[in-house]
């Protein structure tokens, strides 16, 4: 009887009677929707807990936005930090995160993010990710942004490690499979999902638990504009699958959304493209200047403040300025050369001319900054971290402007990653983690906290789903 109900629900509500005859039913313990960092982490950990798992990914490839992540992963009191004699604590990470989010983050979720971040680094190292390089990104009070040694992009490294782990564990991942609906019993308990594959076949997967790991909606420009009309003029840095499907799946079964107006504009998208320029360029020493050749902001302020400062400049764009020392400190910069995004010149004056800025002012700006760097005191903008001077030519400029990058709002969850309804009651069997949820970042996300969130809350979702499924089994056996 339940099987018939599942088929009818999927066919009549979504695709009509003709698909009913073509439908089939599969069974598993856990369905994970989405294959970015949260989804792959949750699936792998659920396998380790003894569950049968199916991962459903609507895009042709796995990785989601995680594979595009560049700067790093924030974590406190870690083994890599200890090896570099960096003193840090979860409380410091908590305080930085709350401050960066304008104290609108859920304190319980932020505490989890900070306290469990070190264990998340340990796990990533155990599955083969290189998280041994440590730097700093905007809003952090100490160096806690973990990335591969040499400054390679963190996302590709993590996704590669998770994919290899998935292959080794024979994880069942289905790409080109879009979930159309989460199914529920009359008591609202989750019973599975309806799926459409790339051939147009619609089928159902029965499962007592579902993890939503579908990411945010930064690539859905119409949806972004519905919450922030002023952002309609911006493009997105996200992969095209980040359209907010998971938000609809969750609200269709009773979940509620929080903080949807909080949408992050990243200050450094390469002008004229959708390429994100990692915050690590600034973290490793680059400065921002305007067309007058002058600095105008603390380069390591929060993303919202930096974006607003760039937008206020003539032309609504600015230039990242750095030298060969900074270039050599961060492997990712080589990619910007390959993409022909940079301009070089032997002197600051010549670089200013090349980019249409005031070269004399640019030379004075760089000289002044090098003085601040030498004294470790930015008297102009109070930048907290000045790791390198800008001294070794050829000098480099990269034009940037802000772009839509991250959506802080999403489904309301509790500390167990259970999706909550309007009465803050858990929807039985439905869990969520990562950017599809709201509450962790408040009004603004610090660079490096997204990957930390995906891994940590992916772990929690897996553990809670496993406990729930095993409890359901015991009830059926009783």
C-alpha positions as CSV (number, residue, x, y, z in Angstrom):
1,X,0.0,0.0,0.0
2,X,2.8,2.4,0.9
3,X,4.5,1.7,-2.4
4,X,1.4,2.6,-4.4
5,X,1.0,5.8,-2.4
6,X,4.6,6.8,-3.2
7,X,4.1,6.3,-6.9
8,X,0.8,8.2,-7.0
9,X,2.2,11.1,-5.0
10,X,5.2,11.5,-7.4
11,X,3.3,11.1,-10.6
12,X,0.1,13.1,-10.0
13,X,1.7,16.0,-8.2
14,X,4.7,16.4,-10.5
15,X,4.6,14.8,-13.9
16,X,1.2,13.5,-14.7
17,X,-0.3,10.1,-15.3
18,X,1.9,8.9,-18.2
19,X,4.9,8.6,-16.0
20,X,3.1,6.5,-13.5
21,X,3.6,3.4,-15.6
22,X,7.3,4.0,-16.0
23,X,8.0,4.5,-12.3
24,X,9.9,2.1,-10.3
25,X,10.9,1.9,-6.6
26,X,14.3,1.4,-5.0
27,X,15.0,1.2,-1.3
28,X,17.9,2.4,0.9
29,X,18.5,3.6,4.4
30,X,19.5,7.2,3.6
31,X,19.2,9.5,0.6
32,X,21.7,12.4,0.4
33,X,20.6,15.1,-2.0
34,X,23.6,17.0,-3.3
35,X,27.2,15.9,-3.7
36,X,29.3,18.9,-2.6
37,X,31.3,18.9,0.6
38,X,28.4,18.5,2.9
39,X,26.7,15.7,0.8
40,X,29.9,13.7,0.3
41,X,30.9,14.0,3.9
42,X,27.5,13.0,5.2
43,X,27.3,10.0,2.8
44,X,30.8,8.8,3.6
45,X,30.2,9.1,7.4
46,X,26.8,7.4,7.1
47,X,28.5,4.5,5.2
48,X,31.0,4.2,8.0
49,X,28.0,4.0,10.5
50,X,26.6,1.0,8.6
51,X,23.9,2.7,6.5
52,X,23.0,2.0,2.9
53,X,23.3,5.3,1.1
54,X,22.3,6.7,-2.2
55,X,23.6,10.2,-3.2
56,X,21.5,12.1,-5.8
57,X,23.1,14.9,-7.7
58,X,21.2,17.0,-10.3
59,X,24.3,18.2,-12.1
60,X,26.5,16.0,-14.5
61,X,29.4,16.1,-12.0
62,X,29.9,15.9,-8.3
63,X,31.5,18.6,-6.2
64,X,29.0,21.4,-6.1
65,X,30.3,24.8,-5.1
66,X,32.9,23.1,-2.9
67,X,35.0,22.3,-5.9
68,X,35.2,26.1,-6.7
69,X,36.3,27.0,-3.1
70,X,39.6,28.8,-3.3
71,X,40.8,30.4,0.0
72,X,40.7,27.7,2.6
73,X,38.9,26.3,5.6
74,X,38.8,27.9,9.0
75,X,39.6,25.8,12.0
76,X,40.9,26.5,15.5
77,X,43.4,24.7,17.7
78,X,44.5,22.3,15.0
79,X,47.5,20.1,14.5
80,X,48.7,22.1,11.4
81,X,48.5,25.3,13.5
82,X,50.4,23.7,16.4
83,X,53.1,22.6,13.9
84,X,53.5,26.3,12.9
85,X,53.3,27.5,16.5
86,X,50.0,29.4,15.9
87,X,48.0,29.9,19.1
88,X,44.3,29.7,18.6
89,X,41.1,28.6,20.3
90,X,37.6,27.7,19.4
91,X,36.4,30.6,21.5
92,X,38.4,33.0,19.3
93,X,36.9,31.5,16.2
94,X,33.4,31.7,17.7
95,X,33.9,35.4,18.6
96,X,35.2,36.3,15.1
97,X,32.3,34.4,13.5
98,X,29.7,36.1,15.6
99,X,31.2,39.5,15.1
100,X,31.6,39.0,11.3
101,X,27.9,38.0,11.1
102,X,26.8,41.1,13.0
103,X,25.9,38.9,16.0
104,X,22.9,37.5,14.1
105,X,24.3,33.9,13.9
106,X,22.7,31.2,16.1
107,X,25.1,31.0,19.0
108,X,24.5,27.2,19.4
109,X,25.4,26.6,15.7
110,X,28.3,28.9,15.7
111,X,29.7,27.1,18.8
112,X,29.4,23.8,17.1
113,X,31.2,25.2,14.0
114,X,34.1,26.5,16.1
115,X,34.4,23.6,18.6
116,X,34.3,20.8,16.0
117,X,36.4,22.5,13.4
118,X,39.7,20.9,14.5
119,X,38.1,17.4,14.4
120,X,36.9,18.2,10.9
121,X,40.5,19.0,9.8
122,X,41.7,15.8,11.3
123,X,39.1,13.8,9.3
124,X,40.0,15.6,6.1
125,X,43.6,14.7,6.7
126,X,42.7,11.1,7.3
127,X,40.9,10.8,3.9
128,X,43.9,12.3,2.1
129,X,43.2,16.0,1.8
130,X,46.1,18.4,2.2
131,X,45.2,20.9,4.9
132,X,48.7,21.6,6.2
133,X,49.1,25.2,4.9
134,X,47.7,27.9,7.2
135,X,47.0,31.5,6.4
136,X,44.5,34.2,7.2
137,X,41.3,35.5,5.6
138,X,39.2,38.6,6.3
139,X,37.6,38.9,9.7
140,X,39.9,36.4,11.4
141,X,42.0,37.5,14.4
142,X,44.7,34.8,13.8
143,X,46.0,32.6,11.1
144,X,43.4,29.7,10.9
145,X,42.6,29.3,7.3
146,X,43.7,25.8,6.3
147,X,44.6,25.0,2.7
148,X,47.1,22.9,0.8
149,X,50.8,23.7,1.3
150,X,51.9,26.2,-1.3
151,X,48.5,27.9,-1.4
152,X,46.7,25.7,-4.0
153,X,42.9,26.0,-4.1
154,X,41.3,24.2,-1.2
155,X,38.0,23.1,-2.9
156,X,39.6,20.9,-5.6
157,X,41.8,19.3,-3.1
158,X,39.0,18.4,-0.7
159,X,36.6,17.2,-3.4
160,X,39.3,15.0,-5.0
161,X,40.0,13.4,-1.6
162,X,36.2,12.8,-1.0
163,X,35.7,11.4,-4.5
164,X,38.6,9.0,-4.0
165,X,37.2,7.9,-0.6
166,X,33.8,7.5,-2.3
167,X,35.3,5.3,-5.0
168,X,37.1,3.2,-2.3
169,X,33.9,2.7,-0.3
170,X,31.8,2.1,-3.5
171,X,29.4,4.9,-2.6
172,X,26.3,4.9,-4.8
173,X,26.3,8.3,-6.4
174,X,23.8,9.1,-9.2
175,X,24.6,12.3,-11.2
176,X,22.0,13.9,-13.6
177,X,19.4,12.9,-11.0
178,X,17.1,15.7,-9.8
179,X,15.0,15.2,-6.7
180,X,11.5,16.4,-7.5
181,X,9.9,15.8,-4.1
182,X,10.5,14.6,-0.6
183,X,7.8,12.1,0.4
184,X,6.1,11.8,3.7
185,X,3.8,9.5,5.6
186,X,0.5,11.0,7.0
187,X,2.3,11.8,10.2
188,X,4.9,13.9,8.3
189,X,7.6,11.3,8.7
190,X,9.9,11.2,5.7
191,X,9.5,8.1,3.6
192,X,11.7,8.8,0.6
193,X,12.0,10.9,-2.6
194,X,10.8,11.1,-6.2
195,X,13.6,11.5,-8.7
196,X,14.0,12.3,-12.4
197,X,17.1,11.1,-14.2
198,X,18.7,12.6,-17.4
199,X,16.6,10.2,-19.6
200,X,13.4,11.7,-18.2
201,X,12.6,8.6,-16.2
202,X,10.9,9.3,-12.9
203,X,11.3,6.8,-10.0
204,X,11.0,6.7,-6.3
205,X,13.5,5.8,-3.6
206,X,12.1,4.7,-0.3
207,X,14.2,5.7,2.7
208,X,13.5,6.6,6.3
209,X,15.9,9.5,6.3
210,X,17.0,12.2,3.9
211,X,19.9,14.7,4.1
212,X,19.5,17.9,2.2
213,X,22.9,19.1,1.1
214,X,21.9,21.1,-2.0
215,X,23.7,24.4,-1.3
216,X,22.4,27.9,-1.7
217,X,20.9,30.0,-4.5
218,X,23.5,32.5,-5.6
219,X,23.2,31.3,-9.2
220,X,19.5,32.0,-9.3
221,X,19.6,35.7,-10.0
222,X,15.9,36.1,-10.1
223,X,15.6,34.6,-6.6
224,X,18.4,36.7,-5.3
225,X,16.7,39.8,-6.7
226,X,13.5,38.8,-5.0
227,X,15.2,39.2,-1.7
228,X,17.7,42.0,-2.6
229,X,16.4,44.0,-5.6
230,X,19.6,46.1,-5.6
231,X,21.7,43.0,-6.4
232,X,20.0,42.5,-9.8
233,X,22.9,44.2,-11.5
234,X,25.5,41.7,-10.2
235,X,26.6,38.4,-11.7
236,X,27.3,35.3,-9.6
237,X,30.5,33.5,-8.8
238,X,28.7,30.2,-8.2
239,X,28.4,27.0,-10.3
240,X,25.1,26.9,-12.3
241,X,23.5,24.3,-10.1
242,X,23.3,26.6,-7.1
243,X,19.6,27.6,-7.7
244,X,17.9,26.9,-4.3
245,X,16.1,23.7,-5.2
246,X,16.7,22.3,-1.7
247,X,15.0,25.3,-0.1
248,X,11.8,24.4,-2.1
249,X,12.1,20.7,-1.2
250,X,12.4,21.5,2.4
251,X,9.6,24.0,2.6
252,X,7.3,21.8,0.7
253,X,7.4,19.3,3.6
254,X,7.0,21.9,6.3
255,X,10.4,23.4,6.8
256,X,10.8,27.1,7.3
257,X,13.3,29.6,6.0
258,X,15.3,32.1,8.0
259,X,17.6,35.0,7.1
260,X,16.9,34.9,3.4
261,X,17.7,38.6,3.0
262,X,21.3,38.0,4.0
263,X,23.1,37.5,0.7
264,X,26.8,38.0,0.4
265,X,28.5,40.0,-2.3
266,X,32.2,38.9,-2.6
267,X,34.4,42.0,-3.2
268,X,36.9,40.4,-5.6
269,X,35.3,38.8,-8.7
270,X,37.5,39.4,-11.8
271,X,36.0,42.3,-13.7
272,X,34.3,41.2,-16.9
273,X,34.1,37.5,-15.9
274,X,32.6,35.2,-13.4
275,X,36.0,34.1,-12.0
276,X,36.3,34.5,-8.2
277,X,39.6,35.9,-7.1
278,X,40.4,34.2,-3.8
279,X,40.5,36.2,-0.6
280,X,43.8,34.6,0.0
281,X,45.4,37.0,-2.4
282,X,44.7,39.8,0.0
283,X,45.4,37.5,3.0
284,X,48.9,36.9,1.6
285,X,49.6,40.6,1.3
286,X,47.9,42.3,-1.7
287,X,46.3,45.7,-1.4
288,X,43.3,47.3,-3.0
289,X,43.6,50.6,-4.9
290,X,41.2,52.7,-6.9
291,X,41.7,54.6,-10.2
292,X,43.4,57.4,-8.3
293,X,46.1,54.9,-7.3
294,X,45.1,55.0,-3.6
295,X,44.0,52.5,-1.0
296,X,40.5,53.0,0.2
297,X,39.8,50.2,2.7
298,X,41.3,47.8,5.1
299,X,41.8,44.8,2.8
300,X,41.0,42.3,5.5
301,X,37.7,43.8,6.6
302,X,34.6,41.7,6.3
303,X,33.3,40.9,2.8
304,X,30.2,43.1,3.1
305,X,32.3,46.1,4.1
306,X,35.0,45.5,1.5
307,X,32.3,45.1,-1.2
308,X,30.6,48.3,-0.2
309,X,33.9,50.1,-0.4
310,X,34.7,48.8,-3.9
311,X,31.2,49.7,-5.2
312,X,31.7,53.2,-3.9
313,X,34.8,53.7,-6.1
314,X,34.6,55.4,-9.6
315,X,33.5,52.7,-12.1
316,X,32.4,50.4,-9.3
317,X,35.6,48.4,-9.5
318,X,39.1,48.5,-8.1
319,X,42.5,46.8,-8.5
320,X,44.3,44.2,-6.5
321,X,48.0,45.2,-6.4
322,X,50.8,42.7,-5.5
323,X,54.3,41.7,-6.4
324,X,56.3,38.6,-7.3
325,X,56.8,37.7,-3.7
326,X,53.1,37.5,-3.1
327,X,52.7,35.7,-6.4
328,X,55.1,33.0,-5.3
329,X,53.4,32.6,-1.9
330,X,50.1,31.5,-3.4
331,X,49.9,28.9,-6.1
332,X,46.4,29.9,-7.1
333,X,47.7,33.2,-8.6
334,X,49.2,31.2,-11.5
335,X,45.7,30.4,-12.7
336,X,44.9,34.1,-13.0
337,X,47.9,34.4,-15.3
338,X,46.7,31.5,-17.4
339,X,43.3,33.2,-17.7
340,X,44.9,36.5,-18.8
341,X,43.4,38.4,-15.9
342,X,46.5,40.2,-14.8
343,X,48.6,43.1,-16.0
344,X,52.3,43.5,-15.2
345,X,54.8,46.4,-15.3
346,X,58.4,46.9,-14.2
347,X,57.5,49.9,-11.9
348,X,54.4,51.0,-10.0
349,X,54.3,54.1,-12.2
350,X,54.2,52.0,-15.3
351,X,51.6,49.7,-13.8
352,X,49.4,52.6,-13.0
353,X,49.6,53.7,-16.7
354,X,48.8,50.2,-17.8
355,X,45.6,50.0,-15.8
356,X,44.4,53.6,-16.3
357,X,45.2,54.6,-12.8
358,X,47.4,57.4,-11.4
359,X,50.9,55.9,-11.5
360,X,52.6,58.5,-9.3
361,X,49.9,58.0,-6.6
362,X,50.2,54.2,-6.9
363,X,54.0,54.4,-6.3
364,X,53.4,56.6,-3.2
365,X,50.7,54.2,-2.0
366,X,53.0,51.2,-2.3
367,X,55.8,53.0,-0.6
368,X,53.5,54.0,2.3
369,X,52.1,50.5,2.6
370,X,55.6,49.0,2.7
371,X,56.4,51.3,5.6
372,X,53.3,50.1,7.4
373,X,54.3,46.6,6.7
374,X,57.8,47.1,8.1
375,X,56.5,48.6,11.3
376,X,53.6,46.2,11.5
377,X,51.3,49.2,11.9
378,X,48.8,50.3,9.2
379,X,48.2,53.8,10.4
380,X,45.9,54.5,7.5
381,X,43.3,51.7,7.6
382,X,44.3,49.6,10.6
383,X,44.7,46.4,8.6
384,X,45.5,43.8,11.3
385,X,47.8,41.5,9.3
386,X,50.6,42.7,6.9
387,X,52.5,39.6,6.0
388,X,54.6,40.8,3.1
389,X,55.8,44.0,1.4
390,X,55.1,44.8,-2.2
391,X,58.6,45.4,-3.4
392,X,59.7,42.8,-6.1
393,X,58.9,43.6,-9.7
394,X,57.3,43.2,-12.0
395,X,54.4,44.6,-10.2
396,X,51.0,43.1,-10.8
397,X,47.4,44.4,-11.0
398,X,44.1,42.6,-11.3
399,X,40.9,44.5,-11.8
400,X,38.0,43.3,-9.5
401,X,34.4,44.1,-8.8
402,X,31.9,42.6,-6.4
403,X,29.7,39.6,-7.4
404,X,27.0,37.5,-5.7
405,X,28.8,34.8,-3.8
406,X,26.9,33.2,-0.9
407,X,23.4,33.1,0.7
408,X,23.5,33.0,4.5
409,X,19.8,32.3,4.8
410,X,18.1,28.9,4.4
411,X,16.3,26.2,6.2
412,X,15.9,26.4,10.0
413,X,17.8,23.6,11.7
414,X,18.7,22.6,15.2
415,X,22.0,21.5,16.7
416,X,21.3,18.0,15.4
417,X,20.8,19.3,11.9
418,X,17.1,18.4,12.0
419,X,15.0,20.5,9.8
420,X,12.4,22.4,11.9
421,X,8.9,23.5,11.1
422,X,7.2,26.8,12.0
423,X,6.7,25.6,15.5
424,X,10.4,24.6,15.8
425,X,9.4,20.9,15.8
426,X,11.7,18.5,13.9
427,X,10.4,17.0,10.7
428,X,11.1,13.3,11.4
429,X,13.8,11.9,9.2
430,X,14.8,15.2,7.5
431,X,18.3,16.6,8.1
432,X,20.2,19.4,6.4
433,X,23.7,20.9,6.4
434,X,25.7,23.5,4.5
435,X,24.5,26.5,2.6
436,X,21.0,25.2,2.2
437,X,20.6,26.0,5.9
438,X,20.4,29.3,7.7
439,X,21.7,30.4,11.1
440,X,25.4,29.7,11.1
441,X,26.7,32.8,9.5
442,X,24.2,35.5,10.5
443,X,24.2,38.5,8.3
444,X,27.7,37.9,6.7
445,X,30.0,34.9,6.3
446,X,33.6,35.1,7.0
447,X,35.9,33.7,4.3
448,X,37.0,30.2,5.2
449,X,33.9,29.4,7.3
450,X,31.9,27.8,4.4
451,X,34.1,24.7,4.0
452,X,34.3,24.4,7.8
453,X,30.5,24.4,7.9
454,X,30.1,21.8,5.2
455,X,32.5,19.3,6.7
456,X,31.4,19.7,10.4
457,X,27.6,19.7,9.8
458,X,28.0,16.9,7.2
459,X,29.4,14.8,10.0
460,X,26.6,15.7,12.4
461,X,23.9,15.1,9.8
462,X,25.3,11.6,9.1
463,X,25.6,10.7,12.8
464,X,22.0,11.9,13.5
465,X,20.6,10.2,10.4
466,X,22.3,7.0,11.4
467,X,20.9,7.1,14.9
468,X,17.5,7.9,13.6
469,X,17.5,5.1,11.0
470,X,18.7,2.5,13.6
471,X,16.0,3.6,16.0
472,X,13.4,3.2,13.2
473,X,14.8,-0.3,12.6
474,X,14.4,-1.2,16.3
475,X,10.9,0.1,16.4
476,X,10.0,-2.1,13.4
477,X,11.6,-5.1,15.0
478,X,9.9,-4.6,18.4
